[in-house]
Amino acid sequence: MRLSLRLVVLLFLCVAVAGCNPGADSSGANPAGHSAPTASTREANRQVLQERPFGNREDFENARRGLVAQDPDLVIAHLGGGEVWNMPAYDFIASEGEDAPGSVNPSLWRQAALNNIHGLFKVTNGLYQIRGYDLANMSIIEGETGWILVDPLTARETASEAFLFAREHLGEKPVRAIVFTHSHIDHFGGVQGVLQHLSEDEKANLRIIAPAGFEEEATSENIIAGPAMTRRAMFMYGKRLARDERGHVGTGLGKGPAFGTFGFAPATDLIGETGTELVVDGVPMVFQVVSGSEAPAEFTFYLPEHRAFCGAELVSRNLHNLYTLRGAKVRDARLWSGYIDEARTLFADAEVYFGSHHWPLWGQANVQDFLAVQRDTYKFIHDQTVRLMNQGATPREIANQLTLPPALSQTFHNQGYYGTVSHNAKAVYQYYLGWFSGNPAQLNPLPEPESARRYVDMMGGADKVLERAREDYQAAAEMEPAEAHDTYRWLAELLNHVVFADPENDQGKALLAHVYDQLGYQAESAPWRDFYLTGAYELRHGAPEQGIQPAVMREVLLNTPVSRFFDSMAVRLKAEDAEGEHTTVRITFTDLGESYLLTLQNSVLHHRLASADTPADASLSVTRPLFVDLLIGRAGLKELLFSDEIQFGGSRLDLIGFFSLLDKPEGRFNLVSP
């Protein structure tokens, strides 16, 4: 939008929304365009302080306990230029979480302050953690001759910095093992940042311990739906938002993921059964397999000699996601709760809890109580959602009425800083009954833009809708918080129709952005806040010019089974262009000794393992690294035609034509407009 037009829009809102003098922006917009919190938003956030015991400072004491060293100027450079991590950017958050601004839910502000506490910490004798160098923690267990590292963060850059910081303050010791607790990238993606500092002898004798199914799950999650998931992750983690009181304050689970250089390393030891015991560099470890809870491949473990329980991400100091807003398979709340109960029994002697996120907990009774509350929170959401579902309630009805009982609502560690009762209840419904509520009106509705046009026309046109919406928005500022919140929710739904009916309606977009600001400011969940505020940002500034580039996943893809590449190609086939095409292509990976036959027919692409001499219309012999480069756009047509690493059979033009039938998703599509 040109500056002159933006000024016109701001002047219009100044008069129409706030009733102020032209020439002044009474919305109090900051440089990113985010408006000031309204009176009702400020009051809603003030009332949150009455809901739980904010005077309890035990979490702050625990989060600072055992501090060995801290870098107050922790900024980590990206290998490709720029920054991948910046802790001082969050210095605007009060150190004790006090005096929350009107634009941040005080409960989330408190969690953000706790997640600001970073550095190297001693958990107990022989056990350390590095926190605040990435979304997750890296834990260090001292063995007889060296270190066992747990969860080496998301990115090469952050893992390297954390590892070197630990060496600086604990002394340089060889690394004997690395433990990946589960298959999400923030727990293994930084492994190369550690490996780059090890000697060849260390790497040759290194044990890498992971849950069964780890490699398949770790390399496959983002392959098929990667472009959509990474685009939504930009919303969920507030990637485009400023780090300030009206922007991103954290994710609840930590400060945020490190969008750096991702890596991978294959496991040497896979744990497939609960009760498995290993002695790693002289340290006994007992494992509990919890796959299918927070991650499809995951374990927790217990250190008997330390009496310390690593909960991985089975438990953390927030309510987690049964369905994550970036998009993933729905998780089983009943199974999840059962695993927590099992851990509580198996490791009942634990006097220390430490996890893949947040800060530890000390005291056997405290650990038991923590696990019981976590267990019962997931079980309550599951059982009560199913109860209401069986009474005929819809997902929206259940989400609107379900709240935690008093026994579960007075602690902080199970609150909705990341997942929420609302969207987790919908996830339980989806797990059992899917997307359809049973109402025939929802069976085959019109696409959103067409439905929106009809709604707006029936309401008398966009001008009339906006006139009423402005009145309601202005009135909401002085309403009681609960009524105002419902009004903002309604206006979001109403104005979304205006924007989808006419994406060029700047007045509608501007007013909807104001509504999203207020909903974001009131959200206790960091992902909800970031979704609302990123929605407001993109209504004002448009979609990003560039999405998250697939090249950052190159090293992970190099360790991905090549059959997954063909799954990805199949979902990128442009069916309309492939209509009437019938062709076969044989692709041989010369460095792997594997051949696959791809068959295009009926606008569908199939693949299967084949022999190197299987007949095909065209054939391609290539190394896996070059094929990965072709998939991620690092190599193009010139490389395909002239590289010495490629051999052809049949027509090169036919082969080029085949690859031209594949979509190249950019990962920058609109979410808040058509």
Secondary structure as UniProt FT lines:
FT   HELIX           3..16
FT   TURN            17..18
FT   TURN            22..23
FT   TURN            26..27
FT   TURN            31..32
FT   HELIX           39..48
FT   TURN            49..51
FT   TURN            54..55
FT   HELIX           58..64
FT   TURN            65..66
FT   STRAND          67..69
FT   TURN            72..73
FT   STRAND          75..77
FT   TURN            79..80
FT   STRAND          83..86
FT   HELIX           88..90
FT   TURN            91..92
FT   TURN            95..96
FT   TURN            102..103
FT   HELIX           106..116
FT   STRAND          119..124
FT   TURN            125..126
FT   STRAND          127..131
FT   STRAND          138..142
FT   STRAND          147..150
FT   HELIX           156..170
FT   STRAND          175..179
FT   HELIX           185..187
FT   TURN            188..190
FT   HELIX           191..195
FT   TURN            196..197
FT   HELIX           200..204
FT   STRAND          207..211
FT   TURN            212..213
FT   HELIX           214..220
FT   TURN            221..225
FT   HELIX           226..236
FT   TURN            237..240
FT   TURN            245..246
FT   STRAND          269..271
FT   TURN            274..275
FT   STRAND          277..280
FT   TURN            281..282
FT   STRAND          283..289
FT   TURN            291..292
FT   STRAND          298..303
FT   TURN            304..307
FT   STRAND          308..310
FT   TURN            312..314
FT   TURN            325..326
FT   HELIX           333..346
FT   TURN            347..349
FT   STRAND          352..354
FT   STRAND          361..362
FT   HELIX           364..390
FT   TURN            391..392
FT   HELIX           395..401
FT   HELIX           406..409
FT   TURN            413..414
FT   HELIX           421..433
FT   TURN            434..435
FT   HELIX           440..442
FT   HELIX           448..458
FT   TURN            459..460
FT   HELIX           462..476
FT   TURN            477..478
FT   HELIX           481..501
FT   TURN            503..504
FT   HELIX           506..522
FT   HELIX           526..541
FT   HELIX           550..553
FT   HELIX           554..557
FT   TURN            558..559
FT   HELIX           562..571
FT   HELIX           575..578
FT   TURN            579..580
FT   STRAND          583..589
FT   TURN            590..593
FT   STRAND          594..601
FT   TURN            602..603
FT   STRAND          604..610
FT   TURN            612..613
FT   STRAND          618..622
FT   HELIX           624..632
FT   HELIX           637..642
FT   TURN            644..645
FT   STRAND          647..650
FT   HELIX           652..660
//
